[in-house]
């Protein structure tokens, strides 16, 4: 009986202390929210640090911290974001070990994505095994849906739009509307370390256009500058097209990464290639493309897009703020970013990726705030609550993740219904949305005999 009385008195005393404010919070707030990133800082993928996702994650953390941090109700405290960035080696692909170290050695609470689709496939199983939320930056893959990987990765949340989410279907539909018949596509796609990206887009193109309307140009080299094979890739596309007056296909798709977009554009400028339409992968969707090659030489080139500065005042403001971050990155000796020929950070705005990365991180921030703590299981429970009927407030307006798996038990991908655009086209030096939900221009088609290099 005495022991029972002692416990009761302890409970009463504890309640009294809490009621009269004689003790602080029961749990001390963490010093920071540790976010881990595995990034290529000195290899080919380091291009993604300069603009692309690199500028976004630095800008986002700085903005959140300038505003006081993220409020965690469990600790009754505003807590800043601390970025823990580790370099990974592209050639040995030690990305899994680096991600493991971020979680186990550095004690990171969350992981934000590496630069590319292949990175997601490597990091996802590691993060999932550690029950650590992964928020994607660059990279997104249709095969995560096709192969049902995302169903078993409840902690994995990519944000970037991609081939079937909803690019290839929209490209098919706008061409069909122009032609009044089923369009035919030719595609060559990146191999080597980028093969996951290449296979994804070729499969998605076959699915959207139909196997009978798909001409397979096969893999091209991972680094066309290193091999000097850019002119040969263009020559193969030209041979497959046949006569420009009666081409064998309606669109030529060079599905590759930014350095190869540059190599192939240089090859185009030295060619007489004259197809009705050209679509490039990542690298032709940013303001750096006309800066590097001149507006007349990129006129009519298509690529992917989510939003431009014409989409909304909020998006225009975002791009201005990201431009400031990009200019800061030029002056940072720890980053592989140089100003070069750019006159403003606006010259490196990415109309495809930037809106998705920011929206995904904004949803993550709201989920963390709603959870009130840094437990990934609790944060995931909040992520799944955002739906079309209960959206998060983001730079894209109302936004949410589509959740996969039986009963919504898997991971999520930023919903394509949130994308203002899918297909963009360079027109008079301005990137226009010509396919998607919120158009800012009308498609120019065909471009036959109108290419700047002819």
Buried (B, 14 or more C-beta within 10 A) or exposed (E): EEEEEEEEEEEEEEEEEEEEEEEEEEEEBBEBBBBBBBBBBEBBBBBBBBBBBBBBBBBBBBBBBEEEBBEBEBBEBBBBBBBBBBBBEBEEBBBBBBBBBBBEEEEBBBBBBBBBBBBBBBBBBBBBEBEBBBBBBBBBBBBBBBEEBBBBBBBBBBBBBBBBBBBBBBBBBBBBEBBEEEBBBBBBBBBEBBBBBBBBBBBBBBBBBBEEBBBBBEBBBBBBBEEEBBBBBBBBBBEBBEEBEEBEBBBBBBBBBBBBBBBBBBBBBEBEBBBBBBBBBBBBBBBBBBBBBEBEBBBBBBBBBBBBBBBBEBBEEBBBBBBBBBBBBBEEEEBBBEBEEBEBBBBBBBBBBBBBBBBBBBBBBBBBBBBBBBBBEBBBEBBBEBBEEEBBEBBBBBBBBBBBBEEEEBBBBBBBEBBBBBBBBBBEEBBBBBBBBEBBBEBBBBBBEEBBBE
